[in-house]
Amino acid sequence: MKKQVLILSGPTHEYIDPVRFVGNASSGKMGKAIAEEAVDRGYKVEFVTGPVDAQNLPARADIHIHYATSAEEMLATAQEFFKSVEIVIFAAAVADYAPIEKLSEKIAKSTGELTLRLRPTPDIARTLCAEKRNGQIAIGFALQSADGEANARRKLEAKNLDGIVLNTPATLGAEDGTFSFLSIHAEHFDEWGCIGKADCAKKILNAIDRLK
């Protein structure tokens, strides 16, 4: 039986009204690259994606795509598969905040200021990995604009991850990026440099092989 991997990919959109949302520029390209590399290595992939262009979705056998819009939907969908997979990779760029209230009608534009009240979205990695079983491997991502290594190290420990990929905002929507990796067993980051996302996917799967 093929081993299973759960991959979370793309952004989430937290809607303010029927046409406006809080979100980010994640394209889903990184998640697609990881999914396709995993299939090439013999994995069966459960792929949970936020809203992305169809061209940024993997189209291969043994990749089962599940769609979500909000962080809460992505978490609920991922929970369906988390306990049954050997590996989970949190490549999604989940919105950190959502509007406290979603309006049913489009907000009319006016000349006055608009105050938007936000609440934190669920921390998907922390929530799922609180129930991570022995032998299950979880890899996260840390997109940081400052104090990258310190923040990535903190997330690695706080979210009960086995490894974390550090990158920068310039990676969003791009074909490549500057990446580094820290394993829970290592003292120092492995600097991968500026590489394409397909090459980054290979390095992630190689890192997972070393963690097994």
N, C-alpha and C positions, 0 to 999 in steps of 0.2 A: 504493500500500500504506500502511495506517495505521501511524504510528509506535507503538512499544511502550514502555510504562512498567511497571516492576516496583515494587510497593508492599508493604512489610512493615508489618504492623499487629497490634495487640493485645498481650497479655502472653505470656510463656512460663511454663509450670508445670514446675518441676523437682521430681520426686516423691521423697519420703523413704520412703514405703511406699505400698501401693495406694490410700490415701485422703488422705494428707497431702502437701502440696507447699510449696516455696518459690516465691513469686510476688508479684504486685502488683495494684493495683486498676485497671489499664488496661482500658477498656471496648471499645476498637476503634472508637469513634465518630469519632476524627480520621482514621484510615485510611479508613473508609467515606466520609467527606466528600471526601477527596482523590481516591479512586477515582471517585466519581460526577462530580466536577468534571472529571477527566481525560477521562472518556468524553464529557462534554458538549463538550469541546474537540477531539474526534476521535481520541483515543488508544485503542489496544487495551491492556487492563490485565491483567497477571499479578499476582494478589493473594494474598500469602502471609500467612495469619492464624494467630495463636495462639488458644487457647480463649476464645471470647466468646459472648454471647447471640446467637441467630440474628437478632434484630431489629437487631443492630449489624453485620450483613454486607451489603454492597452486593448488590442484586438487579437488575442491568441487563445488557443485551446488551453484548458486548465486554469483560466482566469475568470472567476465569477464576479461580476461587477454589481455592486449594491450602491444605490444613490441616497444621498442625504443632503439637506440644505443647511440646517442649523447645527450648532454644536451639540445640542441635546439629541437631535436626530442621529448625528454621527455616533455619539456615545451609545445610544440605544441599539443601533444596528451592530456596532462592534461587539457589544455584550453578547449578542447571539452566537458569536463565533469564538470569542476569546478563550474560553475554557477548553476548546477542542483542538487548538492549533499548538504547534511546537514553537513557533516564532511569531512575534508581532513587531511591526516596524511602524512607528508613528511619524510618517512623513508629511502629514497634513499641517497646514498653517491655520490652525483654528483661531477664529476671532476671540480675543480675550474678554470682550464685553458685548452685551446685547441690550437693546432698549428694555426698560422695565415694562413698557406698555407698547404693544403693536396695534396701530390704529387700523381700522377696517376701511377707512376712506383716505384717499390721497390728501396730504397736507397742502393746502393752498398757499402759494407764495405770497408773502407780504413784505412790507418795507421794514418791519420790526425784527428784533432779534428773536431767535428760537432757542429755547433751552431744552436739551435732550438729557433725560436721566437714564443712566446705564447701570447694569448689574453685571457682576462677573459671570462668565459662562462656566460650565463644568470643566474641570481639569481632566481631560479624557485619559491621559497616560497615568496620572496619579490614581484615578479612580479604578481603572482596570488592573494596574500593577499592584494595587493593595491586595489583590487576590491571586497574584502570580504564584504558580506552583513550582516546586523544585524541578529543575531541568528545563523549564520554559524560559526562552530568551526574549528579552524586550530591548529594542533599540529606539532611541528618541532622537529628535533634532532640536538644536538650539540656534535660533536666528537672532543674532545680537549685533547691536551697533556700537556698544561700549562694554568694557570689562567682560569680553566674550568668554575667556577661559574660566574666570571665576564664576560667572553665571552658569555656564554649561556644567561645571563640576557640581555646583549646588543643585541643579536640576537632576543630574545623574543620580545623586544620593536621595533627594527628596521624593523622587518619583519611582524609586525602586527599579531603575533601569540597569541593564547590563552593559550598555554602551551608549554613547551619544555623539552625534555628528554636529559639529559647530560650523555655521556658515554666516553670511552677512546679508543685509537687505538687497544688495546688488544681485543676489542669486534669484530673487523672485522674478519669474517670467523669462529668465535668461536660459540660454543653452548650456551654460557652464557656470562655475563659481569657485570661490576659494574655500576649501573644506579642510577640516582636521577632525580627528577622532580620538575619543578617550574611552578606554575600557574600564570597567569597574576594578579590574585587576592591575591596572597600570598607574604609574605615578605621573607620567607625562603624556601630553597629546602627541599623536602621530600626525605630523603635518603632511597633508596630501597635496597642498598647493592649489593652483588654479587648473581645474580639469573639467572636462565635459561631464554631464550628468550620467551618461552611460558608463563612463569610467568610474565615477563615484559609486554607482550601483554595484559594480564589480567589487570595489574595495569594501563596501558594506557587507556584501555576502561573504567575502574572504574573511573579514573580521568575525562574522558570525561563526564561520567554520572553526576558527581558533577558539571561540568561546564554548563550543560543544564539549 
